Amino acid sequence: MEHTFYEFFAGGGMARAGLGSGWKCLFANDFDPKKGRIYRFNWGGAELKTADIWSLTTKDIPGAAELAWGSFPCQDLSLAGGGAGLKGGRSGTFRPFWNLMRGLVEEGRSPRLVVLENVCGTLTSHNGKDFAIICSAFEEEGYSVGAVVVDAELFLPQSRPRLFIIGVRSDEYLPDGLTGSEPASPWHTRALVTAYRTLPARTKRSWLWWRLPLPPERKANFADLVEEFPGKAGWFTAEKTQHLLDMMSPVNWQKVAEAQRQGRRIVGAVYKRTRPNELGQKVQRAEARFDEISGCLRTPAGGSSRQVVVVVDGKSVKARLISSRETARLMGLPDEYVLPANYNEAYHLTGDGVVVPVVRHLAANIFEPILKMSRSRKTVAA
């Protein structure tokens, strides 16, 4: 039997891709028609409703799914955002999502598992108050709750730590070894532990320290995912490449010089950031990394520029925007996944998404063991 799920803030269906073929989507929602077209192109998408989540009611949601997934917008919780937190117009969409969950509980259709994914800034937003609001909402509706921080770097060559808040209905039995009595590295970071300490006592009593195994050692490096022929993401002119290099601080220029001294082809990544100079004035800088992983994919709405690929081969330095297919690979999407033809739309789709193998790891080691035990107990009881 397939497991069943709802996918809110679905984007291109990347949580669906991570859950895999053993899961059936009963309902999906996203407000963006452009993302909705790609979702339908890749998944069929008869279950997708393109609408503002504020307009939804439980009447829109069919059946009783075992899992509800919500990757609600991060902009107001991001360190690069304006600090509005859950009161913001974008990250505040947690509230209508939770209203729907509350409604399903009242109707006797509560999902056995509810998972929220967002940036790690959620832990410190409003001094931890936003995180406490979310966790307390779980507890108030009869869920035990815990959280893990997972960096995509463990699975793919992209630095992308994300927070996953995982709630399970309090009447569910948990397999042995799925939780522990205390936090464990690398899943429970210092910021997560600090945020936990600020939770109300009642919510702490419902807290779970989820246990996860480490994945196999990652084999792929950033260079392995870079396209030989990047299509629309053409190489910069010599003048534009030099301008990029001129934007580097001495520390970052030294990274390029060191790569040149290696005398071999080395692939790196560059982001443009606003930094104070020696006079305290804000200037745009190009910051490079040559540690075989890319920086975190971000959309302009998230407060950052598009990532640049830099290829150093001896004295030669070439640069270009990262291609849309490369961004998809960094998110774990297969090359068969159809992307928007428009570059900016493709970048926005992938940069807003959840990393596919991270979802699979959570599903294999937390969600599916819980649901398997639930079904086993039902069979015995019958």
C-alpha positions as CSV (number, residue, x, y, z in Angstrom):
1,M,0.0,0.0,0.0
2,E,1.2,3.5,-0.8
3,H,1.5,6.1,1.9
4,T,-0.6,9.2,1.4
5,F,0.3,12.8,1.8
6,Y,-0.7,16.5,1.3
7,E,1.9,18.9,-0.2
8,F,1.4,22.6,0.7
9,F,3.5,25.4,-0.7
10,A,4.3,22.7,-3.3
11,G,6.4,24.7,-5.8
12,G,7.6,22.2,-8.4
13,G,6.8,19.2,-6.2
14,M,10.3,18.6,-4.8
15,A,9.0,17.2,-1.5
16,R,6.9,14.8,-3.7
17,A,10.1,13.8,-5.6
18,G,11.9,13.1,-2.3
19,L,9.0,11.0,-0.8
20,G,9.2,8.9,-3.9
21,S,7.0,6.3,-5.7
22,G,5.8,4.7,-2.5
23,W,3.8,7.8,-1.7
24,K,0.5,9.0,-3.2
25,C,-0.4,12.7,-3.2
26,L,-4.0,13.3,-2.3
27,F,-3.8,17.1,-2.5
28,A,-1.3,19.8,-3.4
29,N,-1.4,23.6,-3.2
30,D,0.7,26.5,-4.4
31,F,-0.4,30.1,-5.2
32,D,2.0,30.6,-8.1
33,P,0.5,29.7,-11.5
34,K,4.0,29.4,-13.1
35,K,5.1,26.9,-10.6
36,G,1.8,25.1,-10.9
37,R,2.3,24.6,-14.7
38,I,5.7,22.9,-14.0
39,Y,4.2,20.8,-11.2
40,R,1.5,19.6,-13.6
41,F,4.0,19.0,-16.4
42,N,6.1,16.7,-14.2
43,W,3.5,15.1,-12.0
44,G,0.2,15.2,-13.9
45,G,-1.1,17.3,-11.0
46,A,-4.8,16.6,-11.1
47,E,-4.6,16.9,-7.3
48,L,-3.0,20.4,-7.4
49,K,-5.1,23.5,-6.6
50,T,-3.5,26.7,-7.6
51,A,-4.8,29.2,-5.1
52,D,-3.8,31.5,-2.2
53,I,-3.7,29.3,0.9
54,W,-5.7,31.9,2.8
55,S,-8.6,31.0,0.5
56,L,-8.6,27.3,1.3
57,T,-10.9,25.5,3.6
58,T,-10.9,21.8,4.7
59,K,-13.6,21.2,2.1
60,D,-10.8,21.6,-0.5
61,I,-8.8,18.8,1.1
62,P,-9.9,15.3,0.3
63,G,-9.6,12.2,2.4
64,A,-7.3,11.6,5.4
65,A,-3.6,11.7,4.5
66,E,-0.9,10.1,6.7
67,L,1.5,13.1,6.2
68,A,1.0,16.8,5.6
69,W,4.1,18.6,4.3
70,G,4.5,22.4,4.3
71,S,7.5,24.3,3.1
72,F,6.1,27.7,3.9
73,P,7.9,30.8,2.6
74,C,11.1,31.7,4.3
75,Q,11.7,35.4,3.4
76,D,10.4,36.9,6.6
77,L,12.4,34.4,8.7
78,S,15.6,34.6,6.6
79,L,18.6,36.4,8.0
80,A,18.6,38.4,4.8
81,G,14.9,39.3,5.2
82,G,13.3,42.2,7.0
83,G,12.8,40.4,10.3
84,A,9.0,40.4,10.2
85,G,8.9,36.7,11.1
86,L,5.5,35.0,11.4
87,K,3.9,38.5,11.3
88,G,5.2,39.0,7.7
89,G,3.1,38.7,4.6
90,R,5.0,35.7,3.3
91,S,6.2,33.6,6.3
92,G,2.9,34.5,8.0
93,T,1.3,31.9,5.7
94,F,2.1,29.4,8.4
95,R,-1.1,30.6,10.1
96,P,-3.6,29.7,7.3
97,F,-1.7,26.4,6.9
98,W,-2.1,25.6,10.6
99,N,-5.8,26.7,10.5
100,L,-6.2,23.9,8.0
101,M,-4.4,21.4,10.2
102,R,-6.6,22.4,13.1
103,G,-9.7,22.0,11.0
104,L,-8.6,18.5,10.0
105,V,-8.1,17.6,13.6
106,E,-11.6,18.8,14.5
107,E,-13.0,16.7,11.7
108,G,-11.2,13.6,12.8
109,R,-8.9,13.7,9.8
110,S,-5.6,14.7,11.4
111,P,-2.5,13.6,9.6
112,R,-0.4,11.2,11.6
113,L,2.7,13.3,10.7
114,V,3.0,17.0,10.0
115,V,6.3,18.3,8.7
116,L,7.4,21.9,8.2
117,E,10.5,22.9,6.4
118,N,12.2,26.3,6.5
119,V,15.4,28.3,7.0
120,C,17.4,28.0,10.2
121,G,16.6,31.7,10.9
122,T,13.3,30.3,12.2
123,L,15.1,29.3,15.4
124,T,16.2,32.8,16.2
125,S,13.4,34.9,14.7
126,H,12.0,37.3,17.3
127,N,14.4,35.7,19.9
128,G,12.9,32.3,19.4
129,K,9.3,33.4,19.9
130,D,8.3,32.4,16.4
131,F,9.8,28.9,16.8
132,A,7.9,28.6,20.1
133,I,4.6,29.6,18.4
134,I,5.1,26.9,15.8
135,C,6.0,24.1,18.3
136,S,3.2,25.1,20.7
137,A,0.7,24.9,17.9
138,F,1.7,21.3,17.4
139,E,1.3,20.5,21.1
140,E,-2.1,22.2,21.3
141,E,-3.5,20.0,18.6
142,G,-2.3,16.8,20.1
143,Y,1.1,16.3,18.4
144,S,4.5,15.5,19.9
145,V,7.1,17.6,18.1
146,G,10.8,17.7,17.5
147,A,13.1,19.2,15.0
148,V,16.3,18.5,13.1
149,V,18.7,20.6,11.1
150,V,19.9,18.9,7.9
151,D,22.6,20.3,5.6
152,A,22.2,19.3,2.0
153,E,26.0,19.1,1.9
154,L,25.8,15.6,3.4
155,F,24.0,14.5,0.3
156,L,24.9,16.9,-2.5
157,P,27.6,19.5,-3.2
158,Q,25.6,22.4,-1.9
159,S,25.8,24.2,1.5
160,R,22.2,24.4,2.4
161,P,21.2,23.8,6.1
162,R,17.5,23.7,6.7
163,L,15.2,23.2,9.7
164,F,12.6,20.4,9.7
165,I,10.0,20.5,12.4
166,I,8.4,17.1,12.6
167,G,5.2,16.5,14.5
168,V,3.7,13.1,15.2
169,R,0.2,12.4,16.6
170,S,0.6,11.7,20.4
171,D,-1.4,8.5,20.0
172,E,1.2,7.0,17.6
173,Y,3.7,4.4,18.8
174,L,7.2,5.1,17.8
175,P,9.7,2.4,16.9
176,D,12.6,1.8,19.2
177,G,15.6,4.0,18.5
178,L,13.7,6.7,16.6
179,T,14.1,9.2,19.4
180,G,16.6,9.8,22.1
181,S,16.8,11.5,25.6
182,E,19.1,14.3,24.5
183,P,20.3,16.2,21.4
184,A,22.7,14.6,19.1
185,S,25.1,16.0,16.5
186,P,24.9,16.9,13.6
187,W,21.1,17.0,13.6
188,H,20.6,19.1,16.7
189,T,22.7,22.3,16.3
190,R,23.5,24.8,19.1
191,A,20.9,27.1,17.7
192,L,18.2,24.4,17.8
193,V,19.1,23.5,21.4
194,T,19.0,27.1,22.4
195,A,15.6,27.5,20.8
196,Y,14.3,24.4,22.5
197,R,15.3,25.8,25.9
198,T,13.0,28.8,25.3
199,L,9.9,26.7,24.7
200,P,7.1,26.7,27.2
201,A,7.3,23.9,29.8
202,R,4.1,22.3,28.4
203,T,5.6,22.2,24.9
204,K,8.9,20.8,26.2
205,R,6.9,17.8,27.7
206,S,5.8,17.0,24.1
207,W,9.3,17.4,22.6
208,L,11.1,14.6,20.8
209,W,14.8,14.4,20.0
210,W,14.6,12.7,16.6
211,R,17.4,10.3,15.8
212,L,18.8,10.0,12.3
213,P,21.6,7.8,10.9
214,L,24.3,9.6,8.9
215,P,24.0,9.0,5.1
216,P,26.7,7.3,3.1
217,E,29.7,9.6,2.4
218,R,28.9,12.0,-0.5
219,K,30.8,11.1,-3.7
220,A,29.9,14.0,-6.0
221,N,31.6,17.4,-6.0
222,F,30.4,20.7,-7.4
223,A,32.5,20.2,-10.6
224,D,30.8,16.9,-11.2
225,L,27.4,18.6,-11.6
226,V,28.6,21.5,-13.8
227,E,27.5,21.3,-17.4
228,E,30.0,21.3,-20.2
229,F,27.6,23.1,-22.5
230,P,25.4,25.3,-20.3
231,G,23.0,26.5,-22.9
232,K,21.5,29.9,-22.1
233,A,23.9,30.5,-19.3
234,G,26.7,31.6,-21.6
235,W,30.2,32.5,-20.5
236,F,30.9,36.1,-19.6
237,T,33.1,38.3,-21.8
238,A,36.7,38.8,-20.7
239,E,35.7,42.3,-19.5
240,K,32.8,41.1,-17.4
241,T,34.9,38.4,-15.9
242,Q,37.6,40.9,-15.0
243,H,34.9,43.2,-13.4
244,L,33.8,40.2,-11.3
245,L,37.4,39.7,-10.2
246,D,37.8,43.4,-9.4
247,M,34.9,43.2,-7.0
248,M,36.8,40.7,-4.8
249,S,38.4,41.6,-1.6
250,P,42.1,40.7,-1.2
251,V,41.1,37.6,0.7
252,N,38.8,36.4,-2.1
253,W,41.2,37.3,-4.9
254,Q,43.8,35.2,-3.1
255,K,41.5,32.2,-3.4
256,V,41.5,32.7,-7.2
257,A,45.3,33.1,-7.3
258,E,45.8,30.0,-5.3
259,A,43.5,28.0,-7.7
260,Q,45.6,29.4,-10.6
261,R,48.8,28.1,-8.9
262,Q,47.4,24.6,-8.9
263,G,47.9,24.4,-12.7
264,R,44.7,22.3,-13.2
265,R,41.0,22.8,-13.9
266,I,39.3,23.9,-10.7
267,V,35.6,24.8,-10.4
268,G,34.4,27.3,-7.9
269,A,31.3,29.4,-7.0
270,V,30.9,33.1,-6.5
271,Y,28.1,35.2,-4.9
272,K,27.8,39.0,-4.9
273,R,27.3,40.4,-1.4
274,T,27.0,43.8,0.1
275,R,29.8,44.3,2.6
276,P,31.3,47.2,4.5
277,N,34.7,48.3,3.1
278,E,37.7,49.6,5.2
279,L,35.9,53.0,5.5
280,G,32.7,51.4,6.7
281,Q,30.9,52.1,3.4
282,K,28.6,49.4,2.0
283,V,30.0,48.1,-1.3
284,Q,29.2,45.1,-3.5
285,R,31.8,42.3,-3.2
286,A,32.3,39.1,-5.1
287,E,33.0,36.2,-2.6
288,A,34.5,33.0,-4.0
289,R,34.7,29.5,-2.7
290,F,36.8,26.6,-4.1
291,D,35.9,23.9,-1.5
292,E,34.2,21.6,-4.0
293,I,30.7,22.6,-2.9
294,S,28.4,25.4,-4.1
295,G,26.9,28.1,-2.0
296,C,23.3,27.9,-1.0
297,L,20.9,28.5,-3.9
298,R,18.9,31.6,-3.2
299,T,16.3,33.6,-5.1
300,P,16.5,37.4,-5.4
301,A,13.4,37.5,-3.2
302,G,15.4,35.8,-0.5
303,G,17.9,38.6,-0.4
304,S,20.7,37.4,-2.6
305,S,22.1,37.4,-6.1
306,R,22.3,34.5,-8.5
307,Q,25.3,32.2,-8.2
308,V,28.2,32.4,-10.6
309,V,30.3,29.4,-11.7
310,V,34.0,30.2,-12.0
311,V,36.4,27.8,-13.8
312,V,40.1,28.3,-13.2
313,D,42.5,26.4,-15.5
314,G,46.1,27.6,-14.9
315,K,46.1,31.3,-15.8
316,S,42.7,31.1,-17.5
317,V,39.7,32.3,-15.5
318,K,36.2,31.9,-17.0
319,A,32.9,32.8,-15.3
320,R,29.2,32.5,-16.1
321,L,25.8,32.3,-14.3
322,I,25.0,28.9,-13.0
323,S,22.7,27.2,-15.4
324,S,19.1,26.2,-14.5
325,R,19.9,22.5,-15.0
326,E,22.9,22.8,-12.6
327,T,20.6,24.4,-10.0
328,A,18.2,21.4,-10.4
329,R,21.1,19.0,-10.0
330,L,22.2,20.8,-6.8
331,M,18.6,20.2,-5.5
332,G,18.7,16.5,-6.3
333,L,16.3,16.6,-9.2
334,P,17.0,14.2,-12.1
335,D,17.8,15.5,-15.5
336,E,14.5,14.2,-16.7
337,Y,12.7,16.7,-14.6
338,V,11.3,19.4,-16.9
339,L,12.3,22.9,-15.9
340,P,10.7,26.2,-17.0
341,A,12.2,27.5,-20.3
342,N,12.7,31.0,-18.7
343,Y,15.9,31.1,-16.8
344,N,14.7,33.3,-13.9
345,E,11.6,31.1,-13.4
346,A,13.7,28.0,-13.3
347,Y,16.1,29.6,-10.8
348,H,13.2,30.7,-8.6
349,L,11.6,27.3,-8.7
350,T,14.8,25.4,-7.7
351,G,16.0,28.1,-5.2
352,D,12.7,28.0,-3.4
353,G,12.6,24.2,-3.2
354,V,13.5,21.5,-0.7
355,V,16.5,19.2,-1.5
356,V,15.2,15.8,-2.8
357,P,17.6,13.4,-1.1
358,V,17.1,15.1,2.3
359,V,13.4,14.4,2.1
360,R,14.1,10.8,1.1
361,H,16.4,10.4,4.1
362,L,13.8,11.7,6.5
363,A,11.1,9.6,4.9
364,A,13.2,6.4,5.1
365,N,14.4,6.9,8.6
366,I,11.5,8.6,10.4
367,F,8.2,8.8,8.5
368,E,8.0,5.4,7.0
369,P,9.1,3.5,10.1
370,I,6.3,5.3,12.1
371,L,3.7,4.6,9.5
372,K,4.8,1.0,9.1
373,M,4.4,0.4,12.8
374,S,1.0,2.1,12.7
375,R,-0.2,-0.2,10.0
376,S,1.2,-3.2,11.8
377,R,-0.7,-2.4,15.0
378,K,-3.9,-1.9,13.0
379,T,-3.4,-5.4,11.4
380,V,-2.8,-7.0,14.8
381,A,-5.9,-5.3,16.3
382,A,-8.0,-6.5,13.4
